[in-house]
Amino acid sequence: MAEGFGRVRLKGWQQAAVALGSAVGALVDPRRADLIAALGETTGKPAFQRVLQRMKSNPQGREILLDRPRVISKNVGHAWDLPENTFGAAYAKFMGSRNFSPDDRPPVRFMETDELAYVAMRAREVHDFWHTLFGLPTNLIGESALKVIEFEQMLLPMCFLSVIGGTARFSDKQRVLFYRHYFPWAVRAGMKATDLMCVYYEKHFDEDLEDVRRRWGIIPAPTV
């Protein structure tokens, strides 16, 4: 079985139980990436199937499915050596400034096929590319705004639930800021961007950040 996939086959009631338990646990502690991942997998099969079909219908999406690139240190480490203006360097700066590792993503466990498991893993691993492209921080507002974009791009129920859970934790000031500035921007940005699951990001690391933003229809986050 491919690296990063450790599939567990669940019956319908088991899947519902994992989804419910993951949802409750993620609301209690939104830092639990494993619970958020489990919620995404157990509620997201129809969405991932739609993404898979879109990728199969897109030349670059088909290339990604054929190559199955993984966003792990041994594959993206060269980004740290690229010129400052490049997309790769911006990604490396985003990761390094937060002491993040591309190897920290939890494995996919609850997808029925290797193909769907890869799509779920790809969606998980390109998350930090999207942070970089949209210029979003990793605080509660930034993550909630990115979940709006992810929902528009993939229609994953987990993204919608994450926005509800995240905004419920906002202070009054954060809530006003989010709904006045970030939410309307995220809705617009998610609609304007190209199909971001069909972008072979690793092949564009050495290109200028602003050039790839324009090409992919990226509207950077507001500075407020």
N, C-alpha and C positions, 0 to 999 in steps of 0.2 A: 504493500500500500504506500502511496506517495507520502513523502515527508510533510508533516503538518496536518495529516488526515488520520484520525483514529476512530472510524465510524462505529457508532452504537446504534443498532436497530431497535426502534421503539414501536410498541403497539399504540393505537390511537389514544387510549386512556393514559398510557405512560407519557406520551408526548404532551398531552394536556396538563398532566401533573408537573412535568418538568417546566413547561411554559409558565404555569401559575406560580410555582415555587421560585423560578428565576425572576419573574416580575416583582414579586413581593420582596425578595432579597435585594434586587437592584434598586428598588425604591428606598429601602432601609439604608443601603450602602452603595451609592452610585459609583464608587471607585472599584467595585468588583467587576473587573473586565470579563471574568469567566462567566458570571451570571448574565451579563449583558449579551455576551456571545451566544450563550445557550438560548436566551430569549429570542435573539435574532434568528437562530437556526430553526427552532421549533415552531415559530409563527411565520417564518419567511419563505417556506418552500414555493408557493405560487409566484411570489415576487422574484425569487432566484431563477425559477423556470422561465419567466418572461425575460429577465436579463440575459439568460443563456441563449434564448432564441434571437434576441437582438444582436448579441455578439456573433452568432453564427451567420447573421445576415449582413454583417459589416466586415470589410476586408481586414481592417486592423484587429477587430474583435476575433476573427477567425485565426489570425496569426497568434494572438495571445493564447487562445484555446489550444493551438497546436504546440506552441513552445512551453506553455505553462510556466512563465517566469515567476520566481518567488522574490518578494521584497525582504531579503535577509542580508545580514552584514557582508557575507562573502560575495554577494551579487551587486550591492550598491555602495560598497566602501569607497570606490573610486570617486564618488561625489564629493568627498571631503578634499579632493585635490584639484577640483575644477575652478576656473576663474570666478571671481566674485559676482559677476553679472548673470551667471547662468542659473537655470532652474535647478540643476543638481547642487550647486553651491548653496542656493537658498534653502533647499531641503536639508542639506547637511547642517546649516546654521540653525534651522528650526529644531532639528533633533539634538544637536550638540548643546544648544543653549538650555535645553530642558533635561539634559542627561538621559534622553530616551535611547532605546536600542530597537532597531527594526526586528530583532529576534524575540521581542517580548510578547508578541501576539499569541493568544491561546489557540490551540489546534481546533479544527472543525471536527465535531463528533456526531452530529445528528442529521447529516444529509444522506440520502439513500443511494446516490451514485457518486463515483469519483468525479464525474463531470460537474455535478451540482456542488460537490464539496469544494472543487477548485474555484468555482464562481464565488461561493461564500467566502473562501479564503482570500481571494483577490479583492473582494469588496472590503474586507477587513484590513488588508495590507496597504491599500491605496489611500486609506483614511488620512494618513499624515501628508501624502502628496496634496490632497485637497486642502488641508490646513495651510500648507505652504502657498498654493496657488491663490487661494482666496484671502490670504493674509489674516487668518483668524487665530486668536490666542487659544490656549487650552483651559481657560477658566470656564465657569459655568455658563456664562453668556456665549462665549465662543463655541463651546461644544453644542449648546442648544441650537445656535444658528446653523452650525454645520449639519446637525441632524435634520433641520428643515430642508436643506439642499439635498441631503442624502435621500430623504423621503420623496422629494420631487423627482430625483433621478432613478430611484429603484422601487418606490412604493412599498418599502419594508414597514410592516406594522411596528416593529421595534423602534424605528426612528420616530414615529408619531408618539408612541408611548414615552420615549425618552424626552421629547420636548415637553410633554405634559408633566412628567416627573421632575424635569430640570426647572421648569418655570415655577413649579409649586415651591421650590426651595429658594426662589429669588427674594431678596429684600424688596421693599416698596420701590426704592430707588432703582434697583436692577430691573424690576418689572417694567417700570416706565421707560427706561433706556432700551430694553429689549424690544418692546412692542412699538415704540416710537421710531426706532432707527434700525435695529438688526433684523427684526422679523420681516418687515416689508422689503428690505434689501435682499434677504435670503430667498424670499419667494421669487423676486425678480431675477436674482442671480441663478437660481436653480433652473428657471425656465429658459434663460438666455444661453446657458452653457451648452456645448455639444454633449453628446452621449459620453459621459466621462468614464463609463465602464468599458468603452471601446477605444481607449487611448493607451498606447504602449509607452507609458511614461519613461521607462528606462532608456528608450532609444532617443529621448529628447533632453537628457541631462545636460548635454554640452551646449544647448541652445539658450539664447538670451531669455530671461524670465518674462520680460514684458512682451517679447515676440510670441511666446507660446500662450501667454494669457490672451492676447488678441486673437490668435488662431483658434483657440478653443472657446472663445466667447466668455472668458472669465471677467466678472466684475469684482474687483477687490472690495473687501469689507470697508464700511465707513469708518473714518477716524473721528471718534466723538469722545 
